[in-house]
Amino acid sequence: MAHRSWFPEVLNGTDVVLRRHVPGNIRAFQRWYADPDVVRLTRYQDGPMRPDEIERFFVARALGSDSLAMAIHLRDGDRLIGTCALSQLDSDNGSALFHITIGEKDAWGRGHGTEATRLMIDHAFGGLGLHRIGLSVFSFNERAIRSYRSCGFVVEGRAREAIWRDGRWWDEIAMSILDSDWAASRARRPGPARIADDASVSADASLSAADDEREETAIGAGGGPLGGRR
Ligand SMILES: CC(C)(COP(=O)(O)OP(=O)(O)OC[C@H]1O[C@@H](n2cnc3c(N)ncnc32)[C@H](O)[C@@H]1OP(=O)(O)O)[C@@H](O)C(=O)NCCC(=O)NCCS
């Protein structure tokens, strides 16, 4: 994998630490994305991903240059609990899409996903100099919506009845956060801002490097929970 100066080695939080993915993380992906409870919340298709689909997804999205993906570890004991990513980094418009999956179900509802989201947003705006981050979330995923709201995302639209799940239709909700939202919420946040360890990389250089890589590799369409409809 090419060295990417815009890509942080580590983002340190209070309870979680985000690190670049390593090849061995494929084993966790194989468990997470075969779990019906996880894919119900993250996948457009109804049903788990096949092992070969998970492998392709891992190689492209976690190890590859399609996205800025980070593994989510608990600081205490270093357990790997999930993954998060910014995809479709776009320097012309200063935008990206955000995706997160805490794959270990016993780690849901403990604030770890919310903290990881804050770390990624801090890096995106404070380190990369992005202007806007968007995401999509299914309307039945109340925990995710509450988490995103608490990180500063606002609802900007909905695709009505876009998802068939559990025997009925649900909306797909579009949310976003702008750098101005982030700056305002950061001013209200107690304690020092937590941004990328390599924040010395200039925003312009960071973005154009990301963009160069984007052009070298086709990025899948869509910005849904898993980063595209498969
Ligand atoms: C969505 C996710 C990132 C949220 O991270 P998290 O750390 O588990 O969330 P938190 O513990 O901070 O909880 C967020 C909010 O949801 C609430 N919540 C927790 N469990 C809940 C539940 N079962 N139902 C509804 N709300 C719930 C919390 O009280 C909190 O609300 P508050 O901000 O008003 O206090 C994480 O749970 C996850 O990855 N889930 C599986 C995959 C997924 O849904 N990915 C997102 C796809 S768009």
PDBQT file of the ligand as one rigid body, heavy atoms in Angstrom, charges set to zero:
ROOT
HETATM    1  C1  LIG A 301     -24.668   3.375  15.420  1.00  0.00    +0.000 C 
HETATM    2  C2  LIG A 301     -23.448   3.316  16.306  1.00  0.00    +0.000 C 
HETATM    3  C3  LIG A 301     -22.239   3.893  15.571  1.00  0.00    +0.000 C 
HETATM    4  C4  LIG A 301     -23.735   4.208  17.536  1.00  0.00    +0.000 C 
HETATM    5  O1  LIG A 301     -22.635   4.183  18.390  1.00  0.00    +0.000 OA
HETATM    6  P1  LIG A 301     -22.818   3.815  19.933  1.00  0.00    +0.000 P 
HETATM    7  O2  LIG A 301     -21.563   4.166  20.606  1.00  0.00    +0.000 OA
HETATM    8  O3  LIG A 301     -23.321   2.418  20.036  1.00  0.00    +0.000 OA
HETATM    9  O4  LIG A 301     -23.984   4.834  20.368  1.00  0.00    +0.000 OA
HETATM   10  P2  LIG A 301     -24.173   5.488  21.806  1.00  0.00    +0.000 P 
HETATM   11  O5  LIG A 301     -23.938   4.497  22.899  1.00  0.00    +0.000 OA
HETATM   12  O6  LIG A 301     -23.379   6.750  21.879  1.00  0.00    +0.000 OA
HETATM   13  O7  LIG A 301     -25.711   5.857  21.762  1.00  0.00    +0.000 OA
HETATM   14  C5  LIG A 301     -26.181   6.894  20.909  1.00  0.00    +0.000 C 
HETATM   15  C6  LIG A 301     -27.551   7.316  21.383  1.00  0.00    +0.000 C 
HETATM   16  O8  LIG A 301     -28.490   6.263  21.151  1.00  0.00    +0.000 OA
HETATM   17  C7  LIG A 301     -29.138   5.911  22.372  1.00  0.00    +0.000 C 
HETATM   18  N1  LIG A 301     -29.318   4.463  22.315  1.00  0.00    +0.000 N 
HETATM   19  C8  LIG A 301     -28.508   3.482  22.755  1.00  0.00    +0.000 A 
HETATM   20  N2  LIG A 301     -29.055   2.291  22.482  1.00  0.00    +0.000 NA
HETATM   21  C9  LIG A 301     -30.233   2.532  21.871  1.00  0.00    +0.000 A 
HETATM   22  C10 LIG A 301     -31.264   1.697  21.340  1.00  0.00    +0.000 A 
HETATM   23  N3  LIG A 301     -31.178   0.357  21.395  1.00  0.00    +0.000 N 
HETATM   24  N4  LIG A 301     -32.326   2.288  20.755  1.00  0.00    +0.000 NA
HETATM   25  C11 LIG A 301     -32.439   3.632  20.680  1.00  0.00    +0.000 A 
HETATM   26  N5  LIG A 301     -31.473   4.468  21.155  1.00  0.00    +0.000 NA
HETATM   27  C12 LIG A 301     -30.408   3.917  21.747  1.00  0.00    +0.000 A 
HETATM   28  C13 LIG A 301     -28.191   6.358  23.468  1.00  0.00    +0.000 C 
HETATM   29  O9  LIG A 301     -28.880   6.589  24.669  1.00  0.00    +0.000 OA
HETATM   30  C14 LIG A 301     -27.654   7.632  22.869  1.00  0.00    +0.000 C 
HETATM   31  O10 LIG A 301     -28.645   8.628  22.958  1.00  0.00    +0.000 OA
HETATM   32  P3  LIG A 301     -28.319  10.090  23.536  1.00  0.00    +0.000 P 
HETATM   33  O11 LIG A 301     -27.246  10.661  22.622  1.00  0.00    +0.000 OA
HETATM   34  O12 LIG A 301     -29.585  10.812  23.436  1.00  0.00    +0.000 OA
HETATM   35  O13 LIG A 301     -27.811   9.855  24.915  1.00  0.00    +0.000 OA
HETATM   36  C15 LIG A 301     -23.131   1.862  16.767  1.00  0.00    +0.000 C 
HETATM   37  O14 LIG A 301     -24.130   1.437  17.689  1.00  0.00    +0.000 OA
HETATM   38  C16 LIG A 301     -23.074   0.880  15.607  1.00  0.00    +0.000 C 
HETATM   39  O15 LIG A 301     -22.125   0.868  14.866  1.00  0.00    +0.000 OA
HETATM   40  N6  LIG A 301     -24.128   0.050  15.459  1.00  0.00    +0.000 N 
HETATM   41  C17 LIG A 301     -24.176  -1.053  14.484  1.00  0.00    +0.000 C 
HETATM   42  C18 LIG A 301     -24.023  -0.623  13.027  1.00  0.00    +0.000 C 
HETATM   43  C19 LIG A 301     -24.754   0.631  12.680  1.00  0.00    +0.000 C 
HETATM   44  O16 LIG A 301     -25.920   0.833  13.021  1.00  0.00    +0.000 OA
HETATM   45  N7  LIG A 301     -24.062   1.498  11.947  1.00  0.00    +0.000 N 
HETATM   46  C20 LIG A 301     -24.603   2.744  11.472  1.00  0.00    +0.000 C 
HETATM   47  C21 LIG A 301     -25.172   2.568  10.116  1.00  0.00    +0.000 C 
HETATM   48  S1  LIG A 301     -25.768   4.118   9.444  1.00  0.00    +0.000 SA
ENDROOT
TORSDOF 0
